[in-house]
Amino acid sequence: MASIALSVSFFTSVLLVILSRLHAVGRDDLQADQASHTQPTSRFGGIAIVLGLCAALPVLPEIERDMLFKLILCALPVFIAGVLEDAGWRVAPIWRLSATFGSSLLAILVFGLMIPRMGFAALEGVLAYPLPAFLLTALVLAGVSQSFNLLDGLNGLTGMTALIASGALALIGLRTGHASLVQLLCGVMATVGGFLFVNFPRGLLFLGDAGAYVLGFVLACFAVAMMQQEPDLSPWAVLLVFFWPLADMIFAILRRLGQHRSPFRADKLHFHHVVMRCFDIRILRKKRSAVSNPVATVILLPFMAAPAFLGTVVWNQNEWAFALLSLVAILFVMAYRRLVLAAQRRNSAIFDRQGRNWQRKSFKRRKLFSRFPF
């Protein structure tokens, strides 16, 4: 299964790159607020992801084939909304959010997905009622799907995050004996791997909204299904597995609300953007996105993998998982703030040494970082 999924994903990605060179790429995002690339690039990588998953269907055992087929059908609303956005139709954020909830609703109805516990004994009784359990599950599935899309800002970043999350879930599945889910997760990893050959480091093809939404949605469904099947699996350990995309999304929403801006309005103040700009300012001393973009992804890899690894270690230790999640969240906020301050200090030093020629550039860079509200 894995080899077929990887091959189809890779060759589809290569074909999409060739077609983008021969024809228009669908939309030009170079002027977007969150853009970090310098050349128009096709955003249809989600097609390669979905085709890779579909190609694995014929070789799967009947139970796994039925499960994956239904999951792909459930993902169609969010996939279609993402493809339309990637093609340049400018689907409003509220409609894309509605599509993620639509896919979540389908998954709940088709698979009976329901988050079984919240990690606090005092709150366990809440999930005994159908409505709170339904709303929480829909919120989690849609939230993870959205978080993967918001994270998609650097070459390879969301793809690597998907590999880390699916690998961590697969490791937990191996420990708990859930062979069917492990096999499907390996297929997801292979599909993402085929796409990454084209996406990283040069960014010849982007995952796009469709690919990011589908990956987040599929992995979230697997995680909830694993929680249902394994009563010892801590929900806090699952949050550790998905920590980086969720933390980035929640922090972005709080940051934008703190600046009295719409949470749907994109910006270039995500953690990965700050890392890339710090590398530009402190190491390269000039803007070179072709270098700093993939380098920032490599820098972030161990920090993205660490929470997921911790989740696999304490997967059945609820108190430890909650304590580690709290610690990692505090470190995330502290690291973000220190990166911003470091970039500001470096800007001032460059200005002091080089005088008026740097005045305008330095002022613009400081202005970007000054939007941090804390």
Backbone hydrogen bonds in HBPLUS format (Angstrom, degrees):
<---DONOR---> <-ACCEPTOR-->    atom                        ^
c    i                          cat <-CA-CA->   ^        H-A-AA   ^      H-
h    n   atom  resd res      DA  || num        DHA   H-A  angle D-A-AA Bond
n    s   type  num  typ     dist DA aas  dist angle  dist       angle   num
A0005-ALA N   A0001-MET O   2.96 MM   4  6.20 169.8  1.97 160.2 163.0     1
A0006-LEU N   A0002-ALA O   2.90 MM   4  6.04 163.1  1.92 151.4 156.3     2
A0007-SER N   A0003-SER O   2.98 MM   4  6.05 161.8  2.01 143.2 148.5     3
A0008-VAL N   A0004-ILE O   2.97 MM   4  6.11 173.7  1.97 157.8 159.4     4
A0009-SER N   A0005-ALA O   3.01 MM   4  6.03 162.0  2.05 145.2 151.0     5
A0010-PHE N   A0006-LEU O   2.90 MM   4  6.01 160.5  1.94 148.3 154.1     6
A0011-PHE N   A0007-SER O   2.93 MM   4  6.09 178.7  1.93 158.7 159.1     7
A0012-THR N   A0008-VAL O   2.94 MM   4  5.88 153.8  2.01 144.3 152.1     8
A0013-SER N   A0009-SER O   2.98 MM   4  6.07 152.6  2.05 141.3 148.9     9
A0014-VAL N   A0010-PHE O   2.93 MM   4  6.26 158.9  1.98 153.2 158.9    10
A0015-LEU N   A0011-PHE O   2.95 MM   4  6.10 159.5  1.99 142.5 148.3    11
A0016-LEU N   A0012-THR O   2.89 MM   4  6.13 154.2  1.96 147.3 154.3    12
A0017-VAL N   A0013-SER O   2.99 MM   4  6.28 149.7  2.09 146.7 154.7    13
A0018-ILE N   A0014-VAL O   2.99 MM   4  6.31 159.9  2.03 152.0 157.1    14
A0019-LEU N   A0015-LEU O   2.89 MM   4  6.13 164.0  1.91 152.8 157.2    15
A0020-SER N   A0016-LEU O   2.94 MM   4  6.05 146.7  2.05 138.8 148.0    16
A0021-ARG N   A0017-VAL O   3.09 MM   4  6.39 137.0  2.28 141.5 152.4    17
A0021-ARG N   A0018-ILE O   3.10 MM   3  5.19 129.3  2.37  96.2 109.6    18
A0022-LEU N   A0018-ILE O   3.14 MM   4  6.47 137.4  2.33 141.7 153.4    19
A0022-LEU N   A0019-LEU O   3.15 MM   3  5.05 127.2  2.45  91.2 105.0    20
A0023-HIS N   A0019-LEU O   2.91 MM   4  5.99 133.1  2.13 144.8 156.8    21
A0032-ALA N   A0029-ASP O   3.04 MM   3  5.14 162.7  2.07 108.6 114.0    22
A0035-ALA N   A0032-ALA O   3.15 MM   3  5.20 164.3  2.17 108.0 112.8    23
A0206-PHE N   A0042-SER O   2.88 MM 164  6.09 169.8  1.89 164.2 165.8    24
A0047-ILE N   A0044-PHE O   3.07 MM   3  5.73 149.3  2.16 116.3 123.4    25
A0045-GLY N   A0206-PHE O   2.86 MM 161  5.42 137.9  2.04 167.8 164.2    26
A0048-ALA N   A0045-GLY O   3.05 MM   3  5.27 120.5  2.42 101.4 115.1    27
A0049-ILE N   A0045-GLY O   3.18 MM   4  6.59 151.2  2.26 146.6 154.8    28
A0050-VAL N   A0046-GLY O   3.01 MM   4  6.26 167.0  2.03 153.1 154.9    29
A0051-LEU N   A0047-ILE O   2.94 MM   4  6.05 164.6  1.96 152.0 156.8    30
A0052-GLY N   A0048-ALA O   2.94 MM   4  5.95 151.3  2.02 140.8 148.7    31
A0053-LEU N   A0049-ILE O   3.10 MM   4  6.41 153.9  2.17 146.2 152.6    32
A0054-CYS N   A0050-VAL O   2.89 MM   4  6.16 158.5  1.94 148.8 155.4    33
A0055-ALA N   A0051-LEU O   2.84 MM   4  5.98 151.7  1.92 146.9 154.1    34
A0056-ALA N   A0053-LEU O   3.20 MM   3  5.41 140.2  2.37  99.8 110.5    35
A0057-LEU N   A0054-CYS O   3.10 MM   3  5.43 154.3  2.17 109.1 116.8    36
A0059-VAL N   A0056-ALA O   3.31 MM   3  5.81 138.0  2.50 111.6 121.7    37
A0060-LEU N   A0057-LEU O   3.23 MM   3  5.47 163.4  2.26 112.8 117.9    38
A0065-ARG N   A0061-PRO O   2.79 MM   4  5.86 160.5  1.82 162.8 169.6    39
A0066-ASP N   A0062-GLU O   2.94 MM   4  6.05 161.5  1.97 149.2 153.4    40
A0067-MET N   A0063-ILE O   3.04 MM   4  6.24 157.7  2.09 146.7 153.2    41
A0068-LEU N   A0064-GLU O   2.90 MM   4  6.10 168.9  1.92 154.9 157.1    42
A0069-PHE N   A0065-ARG O   2.93 MM   4  5.97 161.3  1.96 148.2 154.1    43
A0070-LYS N   A0066-ASP O   3.09 MM   4  6.18 166.2  2.11 146.6 150.0    44
A0071-LEU N   A0067-MET O   3.01 MM   4  6.18 151.2  2.10 143.0 151.8    45
A0072-ILE N   A0068-LEU O   2.91 MM   4  6.14 155.2  1.97 151.8 157.3    46
A0073-LEU N   A0069-PHE O   3.08 MM   4  6.37 156.6  2.13 146.7 153.1    47
A0074-CYS N   A0070-LYS O   2.91 MM   4  6.20 153.6  1.98 146.7 153.9    48
A0075-ALA N   A0071-LEU O   3.02 MM   4  6.26 138.3  2.20 139.6 150.7    49
A0075-ALA N   A0072-ILE O   3.14 MM   3  5.03 124.9  2.46  91.5 105.8    50
A0076-LEU N   A0073-LEU O   3.17 MM   3  5.29 158.3  2.22 104.2 110.9    51
A0079-PHE N   A0075-ALA O   2.93 MM   4  6.03 154.2  2.00 156.6 164.8    52
A0080-ILE N   A0076-LEU O   2.81 MM   4  5.90 167.8  1.83 161.2 162.5    53
A0081-ALA N   A0077-PRO O   3.09 MM   4  6.27 164.2  2.12 145.7 150.2    54
A0082-GLY N   A0078-VAL O   2.97 MM   4  6.04 152.0  2.05 138.7 146.5    55
A0083-VAL N   A0079-PHE O   2.87 MM   4  6.11 158.0  1.91 152.0 157.9    56
A0084-LEU N   A0080-ILE O   3.00 MM   4  6.19 163.3  2.03 153.2 157.0    57
A0085-GLU N   A0081-ALA O   3.15 MM   4  6.36 155.0  2.22 140.7 147.3    58
A0086-ASP N   A0082-GLY O   2.85 MM   4  6.09 157.3  1.90 150.1 157.1    59
A0087-ALA N   A0083-VAL O   2.84 MM   4  6.00 138.9  2.01 145.2 156.2    60
A0089-TRP N   A0084-LEU O   2.97 MM   5  5.45 161.5  2.00 160.4 155.2    61
A0088-GLY N   A0085-GLU O   3.16 MM   3  5.33 158.3  2.21 104.1 110.8    62
A0095-TRP N   A0092-ALA O   2.94 MM   3  5.40 130.7  2.19 111.2 124.0    63
A0096-ARG N   A0092-ALA O   3.14 MM   4  6.54 154.1  2.21 153.3 161.3    64
A0097-LEU N   A0093-PRO O   2.83 MM   4  6.05 154.9  1.90 149.9 157.3    65
A0098-SER N   A0094-ILE O   2.95 MM   4  6.10 147.4  2.06 132.6 141.8    66
A0099-ALA N   A0095-TRP O   2.93 MM   4  6.19 145.6  2.05 139.0 148.2    67
A0100-THR N   A0096-ARG O   3.06 MM   4  6.42 149.1  2.16 144.3 151.6    68
A0101-PHE N   A0097-LEU O   3.10 MM   4  6.45 154.7  2.17 147.9 154.5    69
A0102-GLY N   A0098-SER O   2.81 MM   4  6.08 144.6  1.94 142.8 154.0    70
A0103-SER N   A0099-ALA O   2.92 MM   4  6.22 160.2  1.96 152.2 155.5    71
A0104-SER N   A0100-THR O   2.97 MM   4  6.14 153.5  2.05 140.2 148.3    72
A0105-LEU N   A0101-PHE O   2.84 MM   4  6.04 155.0  1.90 146.4 152.5    73
A0106-LEU N   A0102-GLY O   3.06 MM   4  6.35 158.2  2.10 148.1 153.5    74
A0107-ALA N   A0103-SER O   2.99 MM   4  6.27 159.3  2.03 150.1 155.4    75
A0108-ILE N   A0104-SER O   2.99 MM   4  6.24 154.7  2.06 149.4 156.1    76
A0109-LEU N   A0105-LEU O   2.99 MM   4  6.22 157.2  2.04 149.6 155.7    77
A0110-VAL N   A0106-LEU O   2.78 MM   4  5.89 165.4  1.80 157.1 161.3    78
A0111-PHE N   A0107-ALA O   2.96 MM   4  5.66 161.3  1.99 139.8 145.8    79
A0112-GLY N   A0108-ILE O   2.88 MM   4  4.84 126.3  2.17 118.7 130.2    80
A0123-LEU N   A0120-PHE O   2.99 MM   3  5.43 147.1  2.10 111.3 120.9    81
A0124-GLU N   A0121-ALA O   3.33 MM   3  5.26 154.5  2.40  99.1 106.3    82
A0126-VAL N   A0123-LEU O   3.04 MM   3  5.54 144.9  2.17 111.7 121.2    83
A0127-LEU N   A0124-GLU O   3.24 MM   3  5.81 132.1  2.48 111.2 120.3    84
A0128-ALA N   A0125-GLY O   3.10 MM   3  5.27 156.4  2.15 104.1 111.3    85
A0129-TYR N   A0126-VAL O   3.21 MM   3  6.00 167.1  2.23 118.5 122.2    86
A0133-ALA N   A0129-TYR O   3.39 MM   4  6.47 167.1  2.40 156.5 160.2    87
A0134-PHE N   A0130-PRO O   2.83 MM   4  5.94 155.5  1.89 152.3 159.8    88
A0135-LEU N   A0131-LEU O   2.91 MM   4  6.11 168.7  1.93 160.5 162.7    89
A0136-LEU N   A0132-PRO O   2.94 MM   4  6.02 163.7  1.97 149.5 154.2    90
A0137-THR N   A0133-ALA O   3.05 MM   4  6.11 160.6  2.09 143.6 149.0    91
A0138-ALA N   A0134-PHE O   2.98 MM   4  6.18 165.9  2.00 153.3 157.2    92
A0139-LEU N   A0135-LEU O   2.93 MM   4  6.04 157.1  1.98 145.9 152.7    93
A0140-VAL N   A0136-LEU O   2.94 MM   4  6.13 157.4  1.99 148.4 154.2    94
A0141-LEU N   A0137-THR O   2.97 MM   4  6.16 173.0  1.98 156.8 158.4    95
A0142-ALA N   A0138-ALA O   2.99 MM   4  6.04 167.3  2.01 148.3 152.5    96
A0143-GLY N   A0139-LEU O   2.77 MM   4  5.72 149.9  1.86 139.9 149.8    97
A0144-VAL N   A0140-VAL O   2.95 MM   4  6.07 166.3  1.97 155.2 156.9    98
A0145-SER N   A0141-LEU O   3.20 MM   4  6.31 161.2  2.24 142.4 147.9    99
A0146-GLN N   A0142-ALA O   2.93 MM   4  6.14 159.6  1.97 149.7 155.0   100
A0147-SER N   A0143-GLY O   2.87 MM   4  6.03 151.4  1.95 145.7 154.3   101
A0148-PHE N   A0144-VAL O   3.15 MM   4  6.40 152.4  2.23 151.2 155.6   102
A0149-ASN N   A0146-GLN O   3.11 MM   3  5.20 121.1  2.47  95.9 110.7   103
A0150-LEU N   A0146-GLN O   3.00 MM   4  6.34 158.1  2.05 154.5 160.3   104
A0151-LEU N   A0147-SER O   3.05 MM   4  6.16 141.3  2.21 140.7 150.8   105
A0152-ASP N   A0149-ASN O   3.18 MM   3  5.30 150.9  2.27 102.7 111.1   106
A0153-GLY N   A0151-LEU O   2.74 MM   2  5.72 124.9  2.04 118.4 101.6   107
A0157-LEU N   A0154-LEU O   3.22 MM   3  5.38 163.5  2.25 118.1 122.9   108
A0160-MET N   A0156-GLY O   2.82 MM   4  5.78 160.9  1.86 147.8 153.1   109
A0161-THR N   A0157-LEU O   3.00 MM   4  6.18 154.9  2.06 143.5 151.0   110
A0162-ALA N   A0158-THR O   2.88 MM   4  6.10 152.5  1.96 146.6 153.6   111
A0163-LEU N   A0159-GLY O   2.98 MM   4  6.30 152.2  2.06 146.1 153.8   112
A0164-ILE N   A0160-MET O   2.92 MM   4  6.19 159.0  1.96 150.8 156.3   113
A0165-ALA N   A0161-THR O   2.91 MM   4  6.12 169.3  1.92 153.6 156.2   114
A0166-SER N   A0162-ALA O   2.89 MM   4  5.92 167.8  1.91 148.9 153.0   115
A0167-GLY N   A0163-LEU O   2.85 MM   4  5.82 153.5  1.92 142.0 150.3   116
A0168-ALA N   A0164-ILE O   2.90 MM   4  6.07 155.8  1.96 147.8 154.3   117
A0169-LEU N   A0165-ALA O   2.96 MM   4  6.18 164.0  1.98 151.8 156.0   118
A0170-ALA N   A0166-SER O   2.87 MM   4  5.99 153.4  1.94 142.7 150.7   119
A0171-LEU N   A0167-GLY O   2.94 MM   4  6.15 151.2  2.03 143.9 151.3   120
A0172-ILE N   A0168-ALA O   3.02 MM   4  6.33 157.3  2.07 148.4 154.2   121
A0173-GLY N   A0169-LEU O   2.81 MM   4  6.05 154.2  1.87 145.9 154.1   122
A0174-LEU N   A0170-ALA O   2.85 MM   4  6.14 146.2  1.97 146.1 154.7   123
A0175-ARG N   A0171-LEU O   3.14 MM   4  6.41 153.7  2.21 143.7 150.0   124
A0176-THR N   A0172-ILE O   3.03 MM   4  6.28 137.2  2.22 143.8 155.7   125
A0177-GLY N   A0173-GLY O   2.86 MM   4  5.83 113.4  2.31 139.6 154.3   126
A0178-HIS N   A0173-GLY O   2.95 MM   5  4.99 156.7  2.01 142.5 145.3   127
A0182-VAL N   A0178-HIS O   3.13 MM   4  6.36 158.4  2.18 150.9 157.6   128
A0183-GLN N   A0179-ALA O   2.98 MM   4  6.17 156.7  2.03 149.5 154.7   129
A0184-LEU N   A0180-SER O   3.14 MM   4  6.44 159.0  2.18 148.3 153.6   130
A0185-LEU N   A0181-LEU O   2.85 MM   4  6.05 155.8  1.91 150.2 157.5   131
A0186-CYS N   A0182-VAL O   2.93 MM   4  6.16 150.0  2.02 146.8 154.6   132
A0187-GLY N   A0183-GLN O   3.12 MM   4  6.44 145.8  2.25 139.2 148.2   133
A0188-VAL N   A0184-LEU O   3.01 MM   4  6.41 148.5  2.11 145.5 153.9   134
A0189-MET N   A0185-LEU O   2.96 MM   4  6.25 159.7  2.00 149.5 154.5   135
A0190-ALA N   A0186-CYS O   2.96 MM   4  6.19 155.5  2.02 146.0 152.3   136
A0191-THR N   A0187-GLY O   2.98 MM   4  6.18 158.3  2.03 146.8 152.6   137
A0192-VAL N   A0188-VAL O   2.96 MM   4  6.20 164.8  1.98 155.0 158.6   138
A0193-GLY N   A0189-MET O   2.87 MM   4  6.03 153.2  1.95 144.3 152.6   139
A0194-GLY N   A0190-ALA O   3.01 MM   4  6.29 154.1  2.08 150.0 155.1   140
A0195-PHE N   A0191-THR O   3.28 MM   4  6.61 153.8  2.36 144.3 150.7   141
A0196-LEU N   A0192-VAL O   2.90 MM   4  6.15 153.5  1.97 151.9 159.9   142
A0198-VAL N   A0195-PHE O   3.03 MM   3  5.70 147.7  2.14 116.7 124.7   143
A0199-ASN N   A0195-PHE O   3.07 MM   4  6.24 148.0  2.18 142.6 152.1   144
A0200-PHE N   A0196-LEU O   2.92 MM   4  5.43 164.9  1.94 143.8 144.4   145
A0204-LEU N   A0198-VAL O   3.23 MM   6  5.83 146.5  2.35 159.0 153.5   146
A0203-GLY N   A0199-ASN O   2.92 MM   4  4.34 125.6  2.22 111.3 122.6   147
A0212-ALA N   A0208-GLY O   3.11 MM   4  6.26 168.8  2.13 153.0 156.5   148
A0213-TYR N   A0209-ASP O   2.86 MM   4  5.89 167.9  1.88 154.7 158.7   149
A0214-VAL N   A0210-ALA O   3.03 MM   4  6.11 167.8  2.05 149.1 152.9   150
A0215-LEU N   A0211-GLY O   3.00 MM   4  6.11 166.6  2.02 149.7 153.6   151
A0216-GLY N   A0212-ALA O   3.07 MM   4  6.18 172.1  2.07 152.8 155.2   152
A0217-PHE N   A0213-TYR O   2.90 MM   4  6.02 160.7  1.93 152.1 158.2   153
A0218-VAL N   A0214-VAL O   2.86 MM   4  5.96 171.4  1.87 156.3 158.6   154
A0219-LEU N   A0215-LEU O   3.04 MM   4  6.13 171.1  2.05 153.6 156.3   155
A0220-ALA N   A0216-GLY O   3.00 MM   4  6.03 151.3  2.08 141.3 149.5   156
A0221-CYS N   A0217-PHE O   2.98 MM   4  6.22 156.2  2.04 150.1 156.2   157
A0222-PHE N   A0218-VAL O   3.06 MM   4  6.38 157.9  2.11 149.1 154.8   158
A0223-ALA N   A0219-LEU O   2.98 MM   4  6.20 154.0  2.05 144.1 151.2   159
A0224-VAL N   A0220-ALA O   2.99 MM   4  6.28 162.4  2.03 153.9 157.3   160
A0225-ALA N   A0221-CYS O   2.94 MM   4  6.10 162.9  1.97 150.6 155.9   161
A0226-MET N   A0222-PHE O   2.90 MM   4  6.08 150.8  1.99 145.3 153.2   162
A0227-MET N   A0223-ALA O   2.99 MM   4  6.28 149.0  2.08 144.0 152.4   163
A0228-GLN N   A0224-VAL O   3.00 MM   4  6.31 149.1  2.09 147.2 155.4   164
A0229-GLN N   A0225-ALA O   3.07 MM   4  6.31 151.6  2.15 144.8 152.2   165
A0230-GLU N   A0226-MET O   2.88 MM   4  5.88 138.9  2.05 145.4 155.5   166
A0233-LEU N   A0230-GLU O   3.17 MM   3  5.67 164.0  2.20 117.3 122.2   167
A0234-SER N   A0315-TRP O   2.80 MM  81  5.73 170.7  1.81 166.6 168.9   168
A0237-ALA N   A0234-SER O   3.14 MM   3  5.19 127.7  2.43  97.0 110.0   169
A0238-VAL N   A0234-SER O   3.25 MM   4  6.65 150.5  2.34 144.9 152.5   170
A0239-LEU N   A0235-PRO O   3.01 MM   4  6.32 149.4  2.11 140.2 148.5   171
A0240-LEU N   A0236-TRP O   2.98 MM   4  6.25 140.3  2.14 136.9 147.5   172
A0241-VAL N   A0237-ALA O   3.09 MM   4  6.45 145.7  2.21 141.7 150.4   173
A0241-VAL N   A0238-VAL O   3.10 MM   3  5.05 118.6  2.50  92.4 107.2   174
A0242-PHE N   A0238-VAL O   3.17 MM   4  6.56 148.2  2.28 144.5 152.4   175
A0243-PHE N   A0240-LEU O   3.19 MM   3  4.67 163.4  2.22 100.4 101.7   176
A0246-LEU N   A0242-PHE O   3.25 MM   4  6.25 165.4  2.27 161.1 164.9   177
A0247-ALA N   A0243-PHE O   2.72 MM   4  5.70 168.1  1.73 166.1 169.6   178
A0248-ASP N   A0244-TRP O   2.97 MM   4  6.02 163.9  2.00 151.2 155.9   179
A0249-MET N   A0245-PRO O   3.03 MM   4  6.18 156.0  2.09 143.4 149.6   180
A0250-ILE N   A0246-LEU O   2.91 MM   4  6.10 175.0  1.91 158.3 159.5   181
A0251-PHE N   A0247-ALA O   2.90 MM   4  5.87 163.8  1.93 149.1 154.4   182
A0252-ALA N   A0248-ASP O   2.99 MM   4  6.00 149.7  2.09 137.6 146.0   183
A0253-ILE N   A0249-MET O   2.97 MM   4  6.24 158.2  2.01 152.5 157.9   184
A0254-LEU N   A0250-ILE O   3.00 MM   4  6.26 167.6  2.02 152.7 155.7   185
A0255-ARG N   A0251-PHE O   2.86 MM   4  5.95 155.7  1.92 145.5 153.0   186
A0256-ARG N   A0252-ALA O   2.96 MM   4  6.11 161.9  1.99 148.5 152.8   187
A0257-LEU N   A0253-ILE O   2.95 MM   4  6.13 161.6  1.98 151.7 157.1   188
A0258-GLY N   A0254-LEU O   2.86 MM   4  5.96 149.2  1.96 142.4 151.3   189
A0259-GLN N   A0255-ARG O   3.10 MM   4  6.36 125.2  2.41 134.8 148.4   190
A0259-GLN N   A0256-ARG O   3.10 MM   3  5.02 136.7  2.30  93.5 105.8   191
A0261-ARG N   A0256-ARG O   2.83 MM   5  5.10 162.7  1.86 150.2 151.1   192
A0260-HIS N   A0257-LEU O   2.99 MM   3  4.85 159.4  2.04 104.3 108.3   193
A0265-ARG N   A0262-SER O   3.07 MM   3  5.38 163.4  2.10 111.5 116.8   194
A0273-HIS N   A0270-HIS O   3.04 MM   3  5.20 121.2  2.40 100.0 115.1   195
A0274-VAL N   A0270-HIS O   3.02 MM   4  6.36 158.1  2.07 157.9 164.0   196
A0275-VAL N   A0271-PHE O   2.99 MM   4  6.30 157.7  2.04 151.9 158.1   197
A0276-MET N   A0272-HIS O   3.03 MM   4  6.16 160.7  2.06 142.5 147.6   198
A0277-ARG N   A0273-HIS O   2.93 MM   4  6.18 159.1  1.97 149.3 155.0   199
A0278-CYS N   A0274-VAL O   2.85 MM   4  6.01 153.8  1.92 148.0 155.5   200
A0279-PHE N   A0275-VAL O   3.01 MM   4  6.23 154.7  2.07 147.8 154.2   201
A0280-ASP N   A0276-MET O   3.01 MM   4  6.32 152.7  2.08 143.3 151.0   202
A0281-ILE N   A0277-ARG O   2.85 MM   4  6.05 164.9  1.87 152.2 155.8   203
A0282-ARG N   A0278-CYS O   2.78 MM   4  5.69 169.5  1.79 152.9 156.7   204
A0283-ILE N   A0279-PHE O   3.07 MM   4  5.22 147.4  2.18 124.6 134.1   205
A0284-LEU N   A0279-PHE O   3.08 MM   5  6.50 165.1  2.10 159.5 164.1   206
A0285-ARG N   A0280-ASP O   2.54 MM   5  5.52 118.9  1.90 142.6 162.4   207
A0286-LYS N   A0280-ASP O   3.15 MM   6  5.50 128.2  2.44 140.0 142.1   208
A0291-VAL N   A0288-ARG O   3.01 MM   3  5.69 147.0  2.12 117.4 125.9   209
A0292-SER N   A0288-ARG O   2.96 MM   4  6.14 169.9  1.97 160.8 160.4   210
A0293-ASN N   A0289-SER O   2.91 MM   4  5.22 153.4  1.98 134.3 139.7   211
A0295-VAL N   A0291-VAL O   3.28 MM   4  6.31 158.4  2.33 150.4 156.1   212
A0296-ALA N   A0292-SER O   2.89 MM   4  5.76 152.9  1.97 139.8 145.6   213
A0298-VAL N   A0294-PRO O   3.08 MM   4  6.45 157.5  2.13 149.5 154.9   214
A0299-ILE N   A0295-VAL O   2.89 MM   4  6.18 157.8  1.94 152.7 159.2   215
A0300-LEU N   A0296-ALA O   3.02 MM   4  6.19 151.2  2.10 144.0 151.1   216
A0301-LEU N   A0297-THR O   3.08 MM   4  6.21 130.5  2.34 143.6 156.1   217
A0301-LEU N   A0298-VAL O   3.31 MM   3  5.24 138.3  2.49  95.3 106.3   218
A0303-PHE N   A0300-LEU O   3.01 MM   3  5.31 119.5  2.39 107.4 123.1   219
A0304-MET N   A0300-LEU O   2.91 MM   4  6.13 142.4  2.05 157.4 169.4   220
A0304-MET N   A0301-LEU O   3.15 MM   3  5.16 127.7  2.44  98.1 111.6   221
A0305-ALA N   A0301-LEU O   2.89 MM   4  6.07 153.7  1.96 154.3 162.3   222
A0306-ALA N   A0302-PRO O   2.99 MM   4  5.94 146.2  2.11 139.5 146.6   223
A0309-PHE N   A0305-ALA O   2.87 MM   4  6.06 157.5  1.92 158.8 166.0   224
A0310-LEU N   A0306-ALA O   2.95 MM   4  6.22 159.8  2.00 154.2 159.7   225
A0311-GLY N   A0307-PRO O   2.91 MM   4  6.19 146.2  2.03 144.3 154.0   226
A0312-THR N   A0308-ALA O   3.14 MM   4  6.55 142.0  2.29 142.9 152.0   227
A0312-THR N   A0309-PHE O   3.07 MM   3  5.21 124.5  2.39  97.5 111.3   228
A0313-VAL N   A0309-PHE O   3.15 MM   4  6.49 137.8  2.34 142.8 154.6   229
A0313-VAL N   A0310-LEU O   3.10 MM   3  5.02 127.9  2.38  93.6 107.7   230
A0314-VAL N   A0310-LEU O   3.03 MM   4  6.29 161.7  2.07 158.6 161.2   231
A0317-GLN N   A0314-VAL O   3.06 MM   3  5.01 172.8  2.06 113.7 114.4   232
A0321-ALA N   A0317-GLN O   2.92 MM   4  6.06 159.0  1.97 156.3 163.2   233
A0322-PHE N   A0318-ASN O   3.00 MM   4  6.22 156.4  2.05 148.6 154.2   234
A0323-ALA N   A0319-GLU O   2.98 MM   4  6.22 161.6  2.02 150.6 155.7   235
A0324-LEU N   A0320-TRP O   2.89 MM   4  6.07 165.6  1.91 154.3 157.9   236
A0325-LEU N   A0321-ALA O   2.93 MM   4  6.03 153.7  2.00 142.5 150.3   237
A0326-SER N   A0322-PHE O   3.00 MM   4  6.21 158.3  2.05 148.3 153.5   238
A0327-LEU N   A0323-ALA O   3.01 MM   4  6.27 159.8  2.06 148.4 153.9   239
A0328-VAL N   A0324-LEU O   2.89 MM   4  6.06 167.0  1.91 153.5 156.7   240
A0329-ALA N   A0325-LEU O   3.00 MM   4  6.15 154.9  2.07 145.2 152.0   241
A0330-ILE N   A0326-SER O   3.11 MM   4  6.36 156.6  2.16 147.9 153.4   242
A0331-LEU N   A0327-LEU O   3.01 MM   4  6.28 162.3  2.04 152.7 157.6   243
A0332-PHE N   A0328-VAL O   2.90 MM   4  6.07 146.9  2.01 144.8 154.0   244
A0333-VAL N   A0329-ALA O   3.21 MM   4  6.52 161.3  2.25 149.6 152.0   245
A0334-MET N   A0330-ILE O   3.02 MM   4  6.24 165.9  2.04 153.1 157.4   246
A0335-ALA N   A0331-LEU O   2.86 MM   4  5.90 160.0  1.90 146.8 152.4   247
A0336-TYR N   A0332-PHE O   3.07 MM   4  6.24 156.4  2.13 145.1 151.3   248
A0337-ARG N   A0333-VAL O   3.09 MM   4  6.32 167.3  2.11 151.7 154.5   249
A0338-ARG N   A0334-MET O   3.00 MM   4  6.21 160.9  2.04 150.5 155.7   250
A0339-LEU N   A0335-ALA O   3.01 MM   4  6.16 153.6  2.08 147.5 154.1   251
A0340-VAL N   A0336-TYR O   3.08 MM   4  6.39 159.1  2.13 152.1 157.3   252
A0341-LEU N   A0337-ARG O   3.04 MM   4  6.33 164.6  2.06 152.9 156.4   253
A0342-ALA N   A0338-ARG O   2.88 MM   4  6.00 154.1  1.94 145.1 152.6   254
A0343-ALA N   A0339-LEU O   3.02 MM   4  6.22 157.0  2.07 148.0 153.3   255
A0344-GLN N   A0340-VAL O   3.04 MM   4  6.32 154.0  2.11 146.6 154.1   256
A0345-ARG N   A0341-LEU O   2.94 MM   4  6.20 161.0  1.98 151.5 155.8   257
A0346-ARG N   A0342-ALA O   3.03 MM   4  6.21 157.4  2.08 145.9 152.1   258
A0347-ASN N   A0343-ALA O   3.00 MM   4  6.21 152.7  2.08 144.7 151.8   259
A0348-SER N   A0344-GLN O   3.14 MM   4  6.47 158.0  2.19 149.0 153.9   260
A0349-ALA N   A0345-ARG O   3.03 MM   4  6.33 156.0  2.09 149.2 155.6   261
A0350-ILE N   A0346-ARG O   2.98 MM   4  6.21 161.7  2.02 152.9 157.1   262
A0351-PHE N   A0347-ASN O   3.03 MM   4  6.26 157.3  2.09 147.8 154.2   263
A0352-ASP N   A0348-SER O   2.93 MM   4  6.18 156.7  1.98 148.9 155.2   264
A0353-ARG N   A0349-ALA O   3.11 MM   4  6.32 155.1  2.18 149.7 155.0   265
A0354-GLN N   A0350-ILE O   3.05 MM   4  6.05 156.7  2.11 150.2 156.3   266
A0355-GLY N   A0351-PHE O   2.98 MM   4  5.51 136.9  2.17 144.6 147.4   267
A0358-TRP N   A0355-GLY O   3.09 MM   3  5.95 153.5  2.16 122.6 128.9   268
A0359-GLN N   A0356-ARG O   3.00 MM   3  4.90 155.9  2.06 103.5 111.4   269
A0362-SER N   A0358-TRP O   2.85 MM   4  5.72 163.8  1.87 155.5 161.0   270
A0363-PHE N   A0359-GLN O   2.97 MM   4  6.05 156.4  2.03 144.2 150.9   271
A0364-LYS N   A0360-ARG O   3.06 MM   4  6.30 157.5  2.11 149.4 154.7   272
A0365-ARG N   A0361-LYS O   3.05 MM   4  6.33 159.0  2.09 151.6 157.0   273
A0366-ARG N   A0362-SER O   2.95 MM   4  6.16 162.8  1.98 152.2 157.1   274
A0367-LYS N   A0363-PHE O   2.96 MM   4  6.09 148.1  2.06 143.3 152.4   275
A0368-LEU N   A0364-LYS O   3.16 MM   4  6.45 147.0  2.27 143.2 150.5   276
A0369-PHE N   A0365-ARG O   3.30 MM   4  6.66 160.8  2.34 151.7 154.8   277
A0370-SER N   A0366-ARG O   2.90 MM   4  6.01 137.1  2.08 144.0 156.6   278
A0372-PHE N   A0369-PHE O   3.24 MM   3  6.06 169.7  2.25 122.4 124.0   279
